[in-house]
């Protein structure tokens, strides 16, 4: 997941920060806004995991959660299909930032994720420590697989948006 993120950030370094903060049209997100959407989603995943770890009540993921994760990953890879962002990861006015700030926030949440995941007991990777707003609870590993697919879908959007505004 991190290698894909670093790769797209390297690609974006050839564009001006002003262009990366610009919307291609009034109803489309700028590159900075797409990144903020990813930041919000990743922060939410981390917050849910930490809440479950703090308060307990989590166990091994149900057998059906693997199917949910695969269906969710399939759904987000279908070209041309657009989905409205779930309310919990929608952009709000306070999330409207320029590219430099969005990138800094993405760096920060990734650093926090790395720290938290590395500190976890391996046995917890199969526990329901991830919750998707529509698909529900999954194991941490299933959640990470979904987050990678989600990010890769948005990397395509980022590339298209960067080209559209340049």
C-alpha positions in Angstrom: 0.0 0.0 0.0 2.8 2.4 0.9 4.7 1.8 -2.3 1.7 2.7 -4.4 1.2 5.9 -2.4 4.8 6.9 -2.7 4.7 6.2 -6.4 1.7 8.5 -7.1 3.2 11.2 -4.9 6.4 11.0 -7.0 4.3 11.4 -10.2 2.5 14.4 -8.7 5.8 16.1 -7.9 5.9 17.2 -11.6 2.7 19.3 -11.2 2.4 22.6 -9.4 0.7 22.6 -6.0 -1.8 25.1 -7.3 -2.9 22.8 -10.1 -3.2 19.9 -7.6 -5.5 22.0 -5.5 -7.7 22.9 -8.5 -11.0 21.2 -9.4 -11.4 20.2 -13.0 -15.0 21.2 -12.8 -17.3 22.4 -10.0 -18.7 18.9 -9.3 -15.4 17.1 -9.3 -12.8 16.8 -6.6 -9.3 18.3 -6.9 -6.3 16.0 -6.4 -6.0 17.5 -2.9 -9.6 16.6 -2.1 -9.2 13.0 -3.3 -6.2 12.7 -1.0 -8.3 14.2 1.9 -11.0 11.6 1.2 -8.3 8.9 1.6 -7.0 10.5 4.7 -10.5 10.6 6.3 -11.1 6.9 5.3 -7.7 5.8 6.7 -8.1 7.9 9.9 -11.6 6.3 10.4 -10.2 2.8 10.0 -7.5 3.5 12.5 -9.9 5.1 15.0 -12.3 2.1 14.7 -9.4 -0.4 15.3 -8.2 1.6 18.3 -11.7 1.8 19.8 -12.2 -1.9 19.4 -8.8 -2.6 20.9 -9.4 -0.3 23.8 -12.9 -1.5 24.7 -12.7 -5.1 23.5 -15.7 -7.0 22.2 -13.8 -8.1 19.0 -13.2 -11.7 18.0 -12.2 -13.5 14.9 -13.9 -12.4 11.7 -16.9 -14.4 10.6 -16.5 -16.7 7.6 -18.8 -14.4 5.5 -16.6 -11.4 6.0 -14.1 -12.8 3.5 -16.9 -12.9 0.9 -18.0 -9.4 1.7 -14.4 -8.1 1.3 -14.0 -9.9 -2.1 -17.4 -8.5 -3.4 -16.5 -5.0 -2.2 -13.1 -5.2 -3.9 -14.7 -6.5 -7.1 -17.3 -3.7 -7.0 -14.7 -0.9 -6.7 -12.7 -2.3 -9.6 -15.5 -2.2 -12.2 -14.5 0.6 -14.6 -17.0 3.4 -15.0 -19.0 2.6 -11.9 -19.1 5.6 -9.6 -20.1 5.5 -5.9 -21.1 8.3 -3.7 -18.8 8.4 -0.7 -20.4 7.2 2.5 -21.4 10.0 4.8 -18.6 9.2 7.3 -15.9 9.8 4.6 -17.5 12.7 2.8 -15.5 15.9 2.5 -16.7 18.8 4.7 -15.7 22.5 4.5 -12.9 22.0 7.1 -11.5 19.2 4.9 -11.0 21.7 2.0 -7.2 22.1 2.0 -4.5 22.8 -0.5 -2.3 20.0 -1.9 0.6 20.5 0.5 -1.6 20.2 3.6 -3.5 17.2 2.2 -0.1 15.5 1.4 1.1 16.3 5.0 -2.0 14.8 6.5 -1.7 11.7 4.4 1.9 11.3 5.5 0.8 11.7 9.1 -2.0 9.2 9.0 0.2 6.6 7.2 3.0 7.1 9.8 0.4 6.5 12.6 -1.0 3.4 10.8 2.5 1.9 10.4 3.2 2.5 14.1 -0.1 1.0 15.2 0.0 -2.0 12.9 3.6 -2.9 13.8 2.7 -2.8 17.5 -0.2 -5.2 17.1 -0.1 -8.9 18.1 -0.1 -10.9 14.8 -3.0 -13.0 16.1 -5.3 -9.9 16.0 -4.9 -9.6 12.2 -7.8 -12.0 11.8 -10.0 -10.2 14.3 -12.9 -7.9 13.3 -10.9 -4.6 13.7 -12.1 -3.0 10.5 -15.6 -1.8 9.6 -16.7 -0.6 6.2 -19.6 1.9 6.3 -21.7 -0.3 3.9 -20.2 -3.8 4.1 -19.8 -3.9 7.8 -17.1 -5.7 9.9 -14.1 -7.5 8.5 -10.8 -8.7 9.8 -7.9 -6.2 9.9 -6.2 -8.1 7.0 -9.4 -7.9 4.9 -9.8 -4.3 5.7 -6.2 -3.5 4.6 -6.9 -5.4 1.4 -10.0 -3.3 0.8 -8.1 -0.1 1.7 -5.5 -0.9 -0.9 -8.1 -1.5 -3.6 -9.9 1.7 -2.5 -6.7 3.7 -2.7 -5.8 2.2 -6.1 -9.2 3.2 -7.5 -8.6 6.8 -6.3 -5.0 6.8 -7.7 -6.6 6.4 -11.1 -8.9 9.3 -10.3 -5.9 11.4 -9.1 -4.0 10.7 -12.4 -7.1 11.7 -14.5 -7.7 14.8 -12.4 -4.0 15.9 -12.6 -4.1 15.6 -16.4 -7.4 17.5 -16.6 -6.2 20.5 -14.7 -2.7 20.8 -16.3 
